[in-house]
Amino acid sequence: MQDLQIIIVEDEYRIRAGLERLIANQQHCTVMGTYANGQEALDDWNSDKPADLVLTDIKMPVMDGMTLIHRLKETGYSGDFLVLSGFDDFHYVQQALRNQVADYLLKPVDREQLQDRLLQLLEKKQERQKKQETENQKQEQLQLLRALSGESSLANTQWTELFPSGEYYTCQLQLLNFYQQKAKRDPVRFHQELSTVVRLLDTELSKQWPVHGYWWWWDQEQSFGLLVQTEEKAEIIVDSLVKILSHRTFFNLAASPGQRLQELELLPAALESEQMEIKLKPVQPDSHHTDSISDNFQSYLHTLRFAFKQFRFDEMDAALHGLKEEVEAGELHNPLALLQSAGIEILHDVSKRLPVTDINRMLQKLGKNMSRSMTAAELVQAFENWSKDLSGMCIRLDRHTEHTAIERAKGFIHHHLQDSLTIEQVAAHVYMNPTYFCAYFKKHTDETVLQYVTKQRLGLAKRRLEETDDKVTAIADSVGYHDHKYFSKLFKKHTGMAPSEYRRSSR
């Protein structure tokens, strides 16, 4: 706890000395200097380390208390003033109160009254400091969230320590008509509306959660990320937020479904997945695109979507064959919009399990390989080829999601303990989406991926401390911890000893 730093400005020596003795005996209060008038105080003023409180008499020679208050405020001083006055100086007191001084005391000064005022001002300083620390921490957290890449190193997990422990919910919100509005609106009006989005967003979030319980940041020009400490109602609040912002601004907003994170280390992978969710948000084709499409054609598409959703690919060939028969049976208007919409829905269904890079590649392929210049038969053939490519990925995934996937993941981890290993890399090795892989790993091992990696790395570090004379820094590097201070801190947390102590005790 920092002391309340005080300067005393009083022209009567006896009163000045008495105040100094009284304050010196007050717990958590320190007198930084005493002065006979305002000019002395101003001449000795330290703007780099200003006092928290200026205790000043009002009537003094050379420079009185009111002039001192005015001059210090001109310098930008934002601390408190406590003024002393006699019974006949009430008009000065009124002027002081108009200058927003903290309080005033009448002479002769009552000891208990002064002690009470100092305690109040000390508590005010502590509250101010706590608020500033919270704000500084929040800014550091937001800066980190903006900088997070698509990969999170399992060795470099210190950033999670900046956040409270517990479970989290994350999602992404996107301004769907951002570029259309930017093109057709006056720049000033456009940015005013964008400012309204920001203001409403912060206002609505602060109504639901304390300031230290949520974070939002611009992720891209037209979208932003949201992270909230887990609450059961988080999804409902986000849905309501989207409606409010869409209704009260000219932007249309959409939110990804969101994910709950039991491990904050998964946040980068989750954010990447949330961006993909926005891309895969199904858009129903207009009715004029579907009016000429037969019920059978749409039924076969429904069967195809079900086959991918359930990973029952024995039904896929029959559905694709049915689509081709419908085309061959007669004239069929261009089914491009319906096929692309079905493809996006299929990708959405498998996106929780397949790696994000594969989903993104297949999304691009869906748009690239099908065009309006193609006949209905050519479109269906291109869609069939695309579907079979995607099913091949899913089948490989199904083969990998046997119990051997855990052993393969563990083997990969063991061979890369010295590297800046990432969850994405381990998941990709067993052909899984990172979030799905983490849940799968914990289900079959009763520990998280990070816990397993940490245990293996520290186990290897222990053996090298026991068996070699290598420097601790070299051992830290050899087990994937290139931040040596973090390695020592983590080692002590898990073993109760610093690495050097462990080495001495094991020999």
C-alpha positions as CSV (number, residue, x, y, z in Angstrom):
1,M,0.0,0.0,0.0
2,Q,1.5,3.4,-1.0
3,D,1.4,6.2,1.5
4,L,-0.6,9.4,1.0
5,Q,2.1,12.0,0.0
6,I,1.4,15.4,1.5
7,I,2.9,18.9,1.5
8,I,2.0,21.5,4.1
9,V,1.7,25.2,3.3
10,E,1.2,27.3,6.4
11,D,2.8,30.7,7.3
12,E,2.6,30.2,11.1
13,Y,5.6,28.0,12.2
14,R,3.9,26.6,15.3
15,I,0.8,25.4,13.4
16,R,3.0,24.1,10.5
17,A,5.2,22.1,12.9
18,G,2.1,20.7,14.7
19,L,0.5,19.6,11.5
20,E,3.8,17.9,10.4
21,R,4.0,15.9,13.7
22,L,0.4,14.9,13.6
23,I,0.5,13.7,10.0
24,A,3.8,11.9,10.6
25,N,2.1,9.8,13.3
26,Q,-0.8,9.0,10.9
27,Q,-0.5,5.5,9.4
28,H,0.2,5.5,5.6
29,C,0.7,9.2,5.4
30,T,4.0,10.9,4.5
31,V,5.0,14.6,4.6
32,M,7.0,15.5,1.5
33,G,7.7,19.1,2.5
34,T,6.6,22.1,4.5
35,Y,6.4,25.7,3.3
36,A,5.7,29.1,4.8
37,N,3.7,30.4,1.7
38,G,2.5,29.5,-1.7
39,Q,5.5,30.8,-3.6
40,E,7.9,28.6,-1.6
41,A,5.7,25.6,-2.4
42,L,5.5,26.5,-6.0
43,D,9.3,27.1,-6.4
44,D,10.0,23.7,-4.9
45,W,7.2,21.8,-6.7
46,N,8.2,18.5,-8.3
47,S,6.0,17.9,-11.3
48,D,7.6,14.4,-11.8
49,K,6.6,13.3,-8.3
50,P,3.8,15.5,-7.2
51,A,2.1,15.2,-3.8
52,D,-1.3,13.5,-3.6
53,L,-2.5,16.2,-1.2
54,V,-1.7,19.9,-0.7
55,L,-2.8,21.0,2.8
56,T,-2.7,24.8,2.6
57,D,-3.8,27.8,4.6
58,I,-5.9,30.3,2.7
59,K,-4.5,33.6,4.0
60,M,-0.7,33.8,3.8
61,P,1.9,36.5,2.8
62,V,3.7,36.5,-0.6
63,M,1.3,34.0,-2.2
64,D,-2.0,33.0,-0.5
65,G,-3.6,29.6,-0.7
66,M,-6.2,30.4,-3.4
67,T,-3.5,31.7,-5.8
68,L,-1.4,28.6,-5.1
69,I,-4.4,26.3,-5.9
70,H,-5.1,28.3,-9.1
71,R,-1.4,28.1,-10.2
72,L,-1.1,24.4,-9.5
73,K,-4.2,23.6,-11.5
74,E,-2.8,25.6,-14.4
75,T,0.2,23.2,-14.4
76,G,-2.2,20.2,-14.8
77,Y,-2.0,19.0,-11.1
78,S,-4.9,16.7,-10.5
79,G,-4.4,15.8,-6.8
80,D,-6.4,17.0,-3.9
81,F,-6.5,20.2,-1.9
82,L,-7.4,20.5,1.8
83,V,-7.7,24.2,3.0
84,L,-7.4,25.7,6.4
85,S,-9.2,28.9,7.4
86,G,-10.3,31.0,10.3
87,F,-13.9,31.7,11.3
88,D,-13.8,35.1,9.6
89,D,-12.7,33.7,6.2
90,F,-15.9,32.1,5.1
91,H,-16.0,34.0,1.8
92,Y,-12.5,32.5,1.0
93,V,-13.9,29.0,1.9
94,Q,-16.7,29.5,-0.6
95,Q,-14.2,30.4,-3.3
96,A,-12.1,27.4,-2.4
97,L,-15.2,25.1,-2.6
98,R,-16.0,26.5,-6.1
99,N,-12.4,25.5,-7.1
100,Q,-13.4,21.9,-6.1
101,V,-11.1,21.5,-3.2
102,A,-11.5,18.2,-1.3
103,D,-12.6,19.8,1.9
104,Y,-11.8,22.6,4.4
105,L,-10.9,22.6,8.1
106,L,-11.3,25.5,10.6
107,K,-8.5,26.7,12.8
108,P,-7.6,25.6,15.4
109,V,-7.5,22.2,13.6
110,D,-9.3,19.4,15.3
111,R,-7.0,16.4,15.5
112,E,-9.7,13.7,15.0
113,Q,-11.3,15.7,12.2
114,L,-8.0,16.0,10.3
115,Q,-7.3,12.2,10.8
116,D,-10.7,11.4,9.4
117,R,-10.1,13.6,6.3
118,L,-6.7,12.1,5.7
119,L,-8.2,8.5,6.0
120,Q,-10.9,9.4,3.5
121,L,-8.3,10.9,1.0
122,L,-6.0,7.8,1.5
123,E,-9.0,5.5,0.6
124,K,-9.7,7.8,-2.4
125,K,-6.1,7.4,-3.6
126,Q,-6.2,3.6,-3.2
127,E,-9.4,3.4,-5.1
128,R,-7.9,5.6,-7.9
129,Q,-4.8,3.4,-8.0
130,K,-6.9,0.2,-8.2
131,K,-8.9,1.7,-11.0
132,Q,-5.8,2.7,-12.9
133,E,-4.2,-0.7,-12.4
134,T,-7.4,-2.3,-13.7
135,E,-7.4,0.0,-16.7
136,N,-3.7,-0.6,-17.4
137,Q,-4.2,-4.4,-17.2
138,K,-7.2,-4.2,-19.5
139,Q,-5.2,-2.2,-22.1
140,E,-2.4,-4.8,-21.9
141,Q,-4.9,-7.6,-22.3
142,L,-6.5,-5.9,-25.3
143,Q,-3.1,-5.2,-27.0
144,L,-2.3,-8.9,-26.6
145,L,-5.7,-10.0,-28.0
146,R,-5.2,-7.9,-31.1
147,A,-1.8,-9.3,-31.6
148,L,-2.7,-13.0,-31.2
149,S,-1.8,-14.9,-34.3
150,G,-3.6,-18.0,-35.7
151,E,-1.2,-20.2,-33.8
152,S,-0.5,-20.4,-30.1
153,S,2.8,-22.0,-28.9
154,L,2.4,-24.5,-26.1
155,A,5.7,-23.3,-24.7
156,N,4.9,-19.6,-24.8
157,T,1.8,-19.6,-22.7
158,Q,2.7,-16.7,-20.3
159,W,0.0,-14.5,-22.0
160,T,-2.8,-16.5,-20.4
161,E,-1.5,-15.4,-17.0
162,L,-2.7,-11.8,-17.8
163,F,-6.3,-13.1,-17.6
164,P,-8.4,-14.3,-14.7
165,S,-8.5,-18.1,-14.3
166,G,-11.7,-19.9,-15.4
167,E,-13.7,-20.8,-18.5
168,Y,-14.4,-18.4,-21.3
169,Y,-16.8,-17.8,-24.2
170,T,-15.6,-16.3,-27.4
171,C,-17.3,-15.3,-30.7
172,Q,-16.8,-12.9,-33.6
173,L,-19.2,-10.2,-34.7
174,Q,-19.1,-8.9,-38.3
175,L,-20.6,-5.9,-40.0
176,L,-22.0,-7.7,-43.1
177,N,-22.7,-4.6,-45.2
178,F,-19.6,-2.7,-44.2
179,Y,-18.2,-2.1,-47.7
180,Q,-21.5,-1.3,-49.3
181,Q,-22.3,1.3,-46.7
182,K,-18.8,2.7,-47.0
183,A,-19.2,3.1,-50.7
184,K,-22.5,4.8,-50.7
185,R,-22.3,7.0,-47.5
186,D,-20.7,10.3,-46.9
187,P,-17.4,9.6,-45.1
188,V,-18.3,11.8,-42.1
189,R,-21.7,10.1,-41.8
190,F,-20.2,6.7,-42.2
191,H,-17.6,7.2,-39.4
192,Q,-20.3,8.7,-37.1
193,E,-22.3,5.6,-37.5
194,L,-19.3,3.4,-36.9
195,S,-18.6,5.4,-33.7
196,T,-22.2,4.7,-32.7
197,V,-21.6,1.0,-33.1
198,V,-18.6,1.2,-30.8
199,R,-20.4,3.3,-28.2
200,L,-23.5,1.0,-28.2
201,L,-21.3,-2.1,-28.1
202,D,-19.4,-0.9,-25.0
203,T,-22.5,0.3,-23.3
204,E,-24.5,-2.9,-23.8
205,L,-21.5,-5.1,-22.7
206,S,-20.9,-3.0,-19.6
207,K,-24.6,-3.5,-18.6
208,Q,-24.0,-7.3,-18.6
209,W,-20.5,-7.8,-17.2
210,P,-18.0,-6.1,-15.0
211,V,-15.2,-4.3,-16.8
212,H,-12.7,-7.0,-15.9
213,G,-15.0,-9.8,-17.2
214,Y,-15.2,-9.0,-20.9
215,W,-12.9,-7.8,-23.8
216,W,-13.7,-6.8,-27.3
217,W,-11.3,-5.6,-30.0
218,W,-11.3,-4.8,-33.7
219,D,-10.1,-8.0,-35.4
220,Q,-10.4,-6.8,-38.9
221,E,-11.7,-3.7,-40.6
222,Q,-15.3,-5.0,-40.6
223,S,-15.3,-7.4,-37.7
224,F,-14.3,-7.6,-34.0
225,G,-13.7,-10.4,-31.5
226,L,-15.4,-10.8,-28.2
227,L,-14.1,-12.7,-25.1
228,V,-16.2,-13.1,-22.0
229,Q,-15.6,-15.1,-18.8
230,T,-18.0,-18.0,-19.0
231,E,-21.6,-17.2,-18.3
232,E,-24.5,-19.5,-19.2
233,K,-26.4,-16.6,-20.8
234,A,-23.5,-15.3,-22.9
235,E,-25.0,-16.6,-26.2
236,I,-28.4,-15.0,-25.5
237,I,-26.8,-11.7,-24.6
238,V,-24.7,-11.7,-27.8
239,D,-27.9,-12.5,-29.9
240,S,-29.6,-9.6,-28.2
241,L,-26.6,-7.3,-28.8
242,V,-26.6,-8.1,-32.5
243,K,-30.3,-7.2,-32.8
244,I,-29.8,-3.9,-30.9
245,L,-26.8,-2.8,-33.1
246,S,-28.6,-3.8,-36.3
247,H,-31.7,-2.0,-35.3
248,R,-30.1,1.2,-34.1
249,T,-27.5,1.6,-36.9
250,F,-27.5,1.2,-40.7
251,F,-25.1,-1.8,-40.4
252,N,-26.3,-5.4,-40.5
253,L,-24.5,-7.5,-37.9
254,A,-24.0,-11.2,-37.6
255,A,-22.4,-13.2,-34.8
256,S,-20.7,-16.6,-35.1
257,P,-22.1,-19.4,-32.9
258,G,-19.3,-18.9,-30.4
259,Q,-17.2,-21.4,-28.4
260,R,-16.7,-22.1,-24.8
261,L,-13.0,-22.5,-23.8
262,Q,-11.9,-24.6,-20.9
263,E,-8.3,-23.7,-21.9
264,L,-7.6,-20.1,-22.8
265,E,-4.6,-21.4,-24.8
266,L,-7.2,-22.4,-27.4
267,L,-8.2,-18.9,-28.0
268,P,-6.2,-18.3,-31.2
269,A,-7.5,-21.5,-32.8
270,A,-11.0,-20.6,-31.6
271,L,-10.8,-17.1,-33.2
272,E,-9.7,-18.6,-36.5
273,S,-12.6,-21.1,-36.3
274,E,-15.0,-18.2,-35.5
275,Q,-13.9,-16.3,-38.6
276,M,-14.7,-19.4,-40.6
277,E,-18.1,-19.7,-39.0
278,I,-18.9,-16.2,-40.3
279,K,-17.8,-17.3,-43.8
280,L,-20.0,-20.4,-43.6
281,K,-23.1,-18.7,-42.4
282,P,-25.8,-20.3,-44.7
283,V,-27.5,-17.9,-47.1
284,Q,-30.8,-19.2,-48.5
285,P,-31.0,-18.7,-52.2
286,D,-33.8,-16.4,-53.5
287,S,-37.1,-18.2,-54.4
288,H,-36.7,-17.5,-58.1
289,H,-33.5,-19.7,-58.0
290,T,-35.4,-22.6,-56.5
291,D,-38.9,-22.4,-58.0
292,S,-37.8,-24.4,-61.1
293,I,-35.9,-27.0,-59.0
294,S,-37.8,-30.2,-58.5
295,D,-38.7,-31.5,-55.0
296,N,-36.7,-34.6,-55.8
297,F,-33.6,-32.5,-56.5
298,Q,-33.9,-30.7,-53.2
299,S,-34.6,-33.9,-51.4
300,Y,-31.3,-35.4,-52.8
301,L,-29.4,-32.4,-51.6
302,H,-31.0,-32.8,-48.1
303,T,-29.9,-36.5,-48.1
304,L,-26.4,-35.4,-49.1
305,R,-26.2,-32.9,-46.3
306,F,-27.4,-35.5,-43.8
307,A,-24.7,-38.0,-45.0
308,F,-21.9,-35.5,-44.3
309,K,-23.4,-34.5,-41.0
310,Q,-23.5,-38.1,-39.8
311,F,-20.4,-39.2,-41.6
312,R,-22.5,-41.9,-43.4
313,F,-20.9,-41.8,-46.8
314,D,-22.6,-44.9,-48.1
315,E,-25.6,-42.7,-48.7
316,M,-23.6,-40.0,-50.5
317,D,-23.2,-41.9,-53.9
318,A,-26.9,-42.6,-54.1
319,A,-27.8,-38.9,-53.5
320,L,-25.2,-37.7,-56.1
321,H,-26.6,-40.2,-58.6
322,G,-30.1,-39.0,-58.0
323,L,-29.0,-35.4,-58.7
324,K,-27.6,-36.4,-62.1
325,E,-30.8,-38.3,-63.0
326,E,-32.9,-35.2,-62.2
327,V,-30.7,-33.2,-64.6
328,E,-30.9,-35.8,-67.3
329,A,-34.7,-36.2,-67.0
330,G,-35.5,-32.8,-68.5
331,E,-34.9,-29.1,-68.7
332,L,-33.6,-27.6,-65.5
333,H,-32.7,-24.0,-64.8
334,N,-29.3,-23.1,-63.5
335,P,-29.1,-24.7,-60.0
336,L,-25.8,-22.9,-59.1
337,A,-27.2,-20.9,-56.1
338,L,-28.8,-24.0,-54.6
339,L,-25.7,-26.1,-55.0
340,Q,-23.4,-23.5,-53.5
341,S,-25.8,-22.9,-50.6
342,A,-25.9,-26.7,-50.0
343,G,-22.1,-26.9,-50.2
344,I,-21.7,-24.1,-47.6
345,E,-24.1,-25.9,-45.2
346,I,-22.1,-29.1,-45.7
347,L,-18.9,-27.3,-44.9
348,H,-20.5,-25.8,-41.8
349,D,-21.5,-29.2,-40.6
350,V,-18.0,-30.7,-40.8
351,S,-16.1,-27.5,-39.8
352,K,-16.0,-28.4,-36.2
353,R,-14.0,-31.5,-37.0
354,L,-11.8,-30.8,-40.0
355,P,-8.8,-28.5,-39.9
356,V,-9.6,-24.8,-40.6
357,T,-7.1,-24.7,-43.5
358,D,-9.0,-27.6,-45.3
359,I,-12.4,-25.9,-44.8
360,N,-11.1,-22.7,-46.2
361,R,-9.5,-24.4,-49.2
362,M,-12.8,-26.3,-49.9
363,L,-14.8,-23.1,-49.5
364,Q,-12.6,-21.4,-52.1
365,K,-12.8,-24.5,-54.4
366,L,-16.6,-24.5,-54.2
367,G,-16.8,-20.9,-55.6
368,K,-13.9,-21.4,-58.1
369,N,-15.0,-24.6,-59.7
370,M,-18.7,-23.6,-60.3
371,S,-19.7,-20.7,-62.5
372,R,-22.9,-19.3,-64.2
373,S,-21.5,-20.2,-67.7
374,M,-21.7,-23.9,-66.9
375,T,-24.8,-26.0,-67.9
376,A,-26.9,-27.7,-65.2
377,A,-25.2,-31.1,-66.0
378,E,-21.7,-29.5,-65.7
379,L,-22.6,-27.9,-62.4
380,V,-23.9,-31.1,-60.9
381,Q,-20.7,-32.9,-62.1
382,A,-18.5,-30.2,-60.6
383,F,-20.5,-30.5,-57.3
384,E,-20.1,-34.3,-57.3
385,N,-16.3,-34.0,-57.7
386,W,-16.2,-31.4,-54.9
387,S,-18.3,-33.6,-52.6
388,K,-16.1,-36.6,-53.2
389,D,-13.0,-34.6,-52.4
390,L,-14.6,-33.4,-49.2
391,S,-15.8,-36.9,-48.3
392,G,-12.2,-38.2,-48.8
393,M,-11.0,-35.8,-46.1
394,C,-13.8,-36.8,-43.8
395,I,-13.0,-40.5,-44.3
396,R,-9.4,-39.9,-43.4
397,L,-10.5,-38.0,-40.3
398,D,-12.7,-40.9,-39.3
399,R,-9.8,-43.3,-39.6
400,H,-7.6,-41.1,-37.5
401,T,-10.2,-40.7,-34.7
402,E,-9.7,-44.2,-33.4
403,H,-7.7,-44.5,-30.1
404,T,-4.5,-44.7,-32.2
405,A,-5.0,-41.0,-32.9
406,I,-4.0,-40.3,-29.2
407,E,-0.9,-42.4,-29.5
408,R,0.0,-40.7,-32.8
409,A,-0.5,-37.3,-31.2
410,K,1.7,-38.3,-28.2
411,G,4.4,-39.6,-30.5
412,F,4.4,-36.3,-32.5
413,I,4.6,-34.4,-29.2
414,H,7.6,-36.5,-28.0
415,H,9.5,-35.9,-31.2
416,H,8.9,-32.1,-31.0
417,L,9.4,-31.3,-27.3
418,Q,12.3,-29.0,-28.2
419,D,10.3,-27.0,-30.7
420,S,7.8,-24.2,-30.3
421,L,5.0,-26.7,-30.6
422,T,1.5,-25.5,-31.2
423,I,-1.9,-27.1,-30.7
424,E,-2.6,-26.6,-34.4
425,Q,0.4,-28.6,-35.4
426,V,-0.4,-31.5,-33.2
427,A,-4.1,-31.5,-34.3
428,A,-3.1,-31.3,-38.0
429,H,-0.8,-34.4,-37.5
430,V,-3.9,-36.4,-36.6
431,Y,-6.0,-34.6,-39.1
432,M,-8.4,-32.8,-36.7
433,N,-9.8,-29.4,-36.0
434,P,-7.8,-28.0,-33.0
435,T,-10.8,-27.4,-30.8
436,Y,-12.3,-30.9,-31.6
437,F,-8.8,-32.5,-31.0
438,C,-8.4,-30.9,-27.6
439,A,-11.8,-32.1,-26.4
440,Y,-11.1,-35.6,-27.9
441,F,-7.6,-35.7,-26.2
442,K,-9.0,-34.8,-22.8
443,K,-11.9,-37.3,-23.1
444,H,-9.4,-40.1,-23.7
445,T,-6.6,-39.1,-21.4
446,D,-8.2,-37.1,-18.6
447,E,-5.7,-34.3,-19.1
448,T,-5.5,-31.4,-21.5
449,V,-3.0,-31.2,-24.3
450,L,-1.1,-28.4,-22.5
451,Q,-1.0,-30.4,-19.3
452,Y,0.4,-33.4,-21.1
453,V,3.1,-31.4,-23.0
454,T,4.1,-29.6,-19.8
455,K,4.4,-32.9,-17.9
456,Q,6.6,-34.4,-20.7
457,R,8.8,-31.3,-21.0
458,L,9.4,-31.0,-17.3
459,G,10.0,-34.8,-17.0
460,L,12.7,-34.5,-19.7
461,A,14.1,-31.4,-18.0
462,K,14.4,-33.3,-14.7
463,R,16.3,-36.2,-16.3
464,R,18.7,-33.8,-17.9
465,L,19.3,-31.9,-14.6
466,E,19.9,-35.3,-12.9
467,E,22.2,-36.8,-15.6
468,T,24.1,-33.9,-17.2
469,D,26.0,-30.8,-16.2
470,D,24.4,-28.6,-18.9
471,K,23.4,-25.1,-18.0
472,V,19.8,-24.6,-16.9
473,T,19.3,-22.2,-19.9
474,A,20.5,-24.9,-22.3
475,I,18.2,-27.5,-20.8
476,A,15.3,-25.0,-21.0
477,D,15.9,-24.5,-24.7
478,S,16.2,-28.3,-25.2
479,V,12.7,-28.9,-23.9
480,G,11.1,-26.1,-25.8
481,Y,11.1,-23.2,-23.2
482,H,13.0,-20.4,-24.8
483,D,11.9,-17.9,-22.2
484,H,14.3,-19.0,-19.4
485,K,12.6,-17.1,-16.6
486,Y,9.3,-18.6,-17.5
487,F,10.8,-22.1,-17.5
488,S,12.3,-21.6,-14.0
489,K,9.0,-20.2,-12.7
490,L,7.0,-23.2,-14.2
491,F,9.5,-25.7,-13.0
492,K,9.3,-24.4,-9.4
493,K,5.5,-24.3,-9.6
494,H,5.4,-28.0,-10.5
495,T,8.3,-29.3,-8.4
496,G,8.5,-26.9,-5.5
497,M,12.1,-26.2,-6.3
498,A,14.1,-24.0,-8.7
499,P,16.0,-26.1,-11.4
500,S,19.3,-25.5,-9.7
501,E,17.9,-26.6,-6.3
502,Y,16.4,-29.7,-7.9
503,R,19.8,-30.6,-9.5
504,R,21.6,-30.3,-6.1
505,S,18.9,-32.3,-4.3
506,S,19.0,-35.1,-6.9
507,R,22.7,-35.8,-6.6
